Amino acid sequence: MLNFNKLAAFATVLAASSSVFATPVNVNQRAALSVFTPPMTSPAEGDVWVVGTQRNVTWDTSNAPPVLSNPIGQVILRNFRLETEGIANIGVPVNLVHGFDILSGSVEVTVPDVPNADDYFLNLFGDSGDTGPNFTITHSA
């Protein structure tokens, strides 16, 4: 069991060592750690995607920082309503595509076989994450 003196000594060492890790980052280092959250441009609010078709997911890369902490992209299809209703085998979330260059600004995906709904959205991940607007997925045009 620790006595008070040992506990106080441990706390002192811990406090002193934590100040080493709290050193400020200079401006150049901070710029290198910039987070890039590219705004999605497609699909747009109200777009309709048909199951089995090819669609482009697009985002704006014009404000990308010179250095990204993670340049590898991933697009995930989500629907919170279907996910929280607890329906088995609804198929969401779905990893639509991964492993592409986030600075490419677009990637083609195949619309998966999921239930018809008008409240799907996409998450675009790479250096950070962005959520697109709601759109519809249907089984017929």
Number of C-alpha atoms within 10 A of each C-alpha: 5 8 7 9 9 11 12 12 11 13 12 12 11 11 11 11 11 11 9 9 8 8 8 9 9 8 9 8 10 10 14 13 15 16 17 24 19 24 18 21 15 18 21 15 15 13 13 17 22 18 18 14 11 13 15 13 19 19 22 16 17 10 10 16 14 10 14 19 14 14 18 15 20 19 23 17 20 20 19 12 11 18 14 8 9 9 9 8 7 15 16 18 18 15 14 15 16 16 11 16 15 24 18 13 17 18 18 12 15 15 19 20 15 16 14 15 16 17 17 21 22 24 17 26 21 24 21 16 16 17 18 20 17 19 19 17 22 17 16 10 8
